């Protein structure tokens, strides 16, 4: 299920188009009947991408199953900031057990519901990248192998943020964390380590795998809706920037998520039974440098000198994603090669060099106003 193409802004005005749409076209969050699964009072940091992603994902899941849902949460930021004892910000049936067993707990809940004949009640498991990609991977793989009727959502902020910003299996190369300091000839996290949880999920050939970012919330809602219409094991991997751990401005959370997609750093796609069925194309390709610069965890790549060698390796990884998933639309090289040139003018967003895709440094508001 694709998110409907919506023109969010009227040209020449500040009217938000969501209010002007027919009720059936509005997002879940625009509806008066939304669940508010995670409500006010939690203690997330300002600009937290995980809080935003969880709110949209679980409200969409609740609407898809008519409010008949139970959520199991792994230990991590989402659990800690939403449930400081004896308080909670959850307004849905919600359980937390251990750091690495949320998939197993979800499986147990689903089995109990099946034994009781309650097929109307659905189960969602959720956790961060530490509890999913690392500590919970064995339980998650077992859930996939058994094809248990659970939607598992990973909110990926690329480190163990709750315990002090330590490296996880989802931490990108060259990123500075508390355990991958920016020292030595190859500062930050080393290249060649870590893993891609979406590709691992696809290798299990489960019914549905998808990725999303908090920069495209209607797309996130649509993918949750699709997942809840399917029975069996499903996996959704959501890119959620963390201002505290990444050293980015809290106001830039959505922008950084958008830059991750537009640079090819984070491919957005859907897969069924192990095969990619749909991808969200890059609208205006940008060099990875534009994604890296706003984040202090990559500051050592630009000061005291620009590490063009390291940036080139990160760019090569993004280019590989673009080729693997076919992320470029019109204007892509017919041979599949993708090269990003040096930006000629950051104000106009044009790229130097022949055959380059538009750099995409112009503001997103231009797209919104033009309706593209």
C-alpha positions, 0 to 999 in steps of 0.5 A: 500500500502506497501513501497517497500523493498529497499536495500539502501546501497551497501555493502562495499560502501557509494553509496545511493541505491535510485540513483541506482533504476529505476525511478518508484522505487525511493522515491518522494523526489528523483524525479526531479518533486517533488513539494517541498511543503514546501521549504527553508526559514522556521524557524523550529529548527535544527533537527525538525521532523515536518518539515521533516514529512510535507515535505515528506507527502505533496509532496507524497500527491501532487504527488498522486493527480497530484498537485491538492490539497489544504491544511488547517493548524491548528495553531502550530509550523508548521504554525508559522515557515512556515508563519511568516508574510508577508513571506511563505515557502509554494508552494501549495494552503494553508490556516490557520484559527484558532488553533482548526478548521483545520478539519472544515475548511478542511471540508468546502473546500471539500464541496465547491469543491464538490458543484463546481463539482471539484472532481479532487481537494483533501483536506488535513488538518494538525496540531500538537498534540495540535491542533488535540488531544486536541483543535481540537478533536471535529471538527475532530470527526465531520469530521470523523462522516460525513465521509468528503473527507479529509485526516487529518495528525497529526504531533505528537511531544507530547506537545504544542511546539510552546507556550513553551512546555506545556503538551498536550493530547499526552504527554507521562507519566513521561515526563517533560514539562513546566506544568508537572515539574519533582518534587515530588514523581511522577515527570513529566506527570502523568500516566493514562491521555491523549488519543490515537488519532489513536484509537479514529479515528478507533472507528469512523470506517472511511475508513483509519487510519495509523501511521508512523514515520520520521524514515521510510520515504518511509513508510510515503510516501506509506501511504499517497499514499494509503490514497489519493487513498481512498475517505472519511475521512482518518487519518494519525498520524506521530511521529515527535521528537522535539529536543527543547522540548524533550531535544534531540540532533538535530542529533538524530531525526531519531534515536529517532523515530526509537527507539520509534517504536523498543521499542513498545512505538509507534506502526506503523500500518494501519487500514481499517473501524476500523480494523487493517489490517497491522502492521510494525513489530519490527525488533530488540526489545529494552528496553524502557530505550534506548528510554528514555535516550537520552531525557532530558525530562526524565532525572529525571528518571536516576538522581540522582537515577534510577527510576526503578519503573517508567521505569517499568510502561513505559515498561509495556505500551510498552509491552501492545502495542506490544501485542495489535498490534502484533508487534513482528515477528519471535521469539515472545513468542507464548503466546503473552507475551513480556518481555525485559531483561537487555542489556548484551552488548550494543556493540553487541545488545544482551539481557540477559535472555532466550526467549528474542528478540534481543535488537537491540542496534546495529546500523541501518547501519548494517541492511542497509548494509546487506540489511535486 
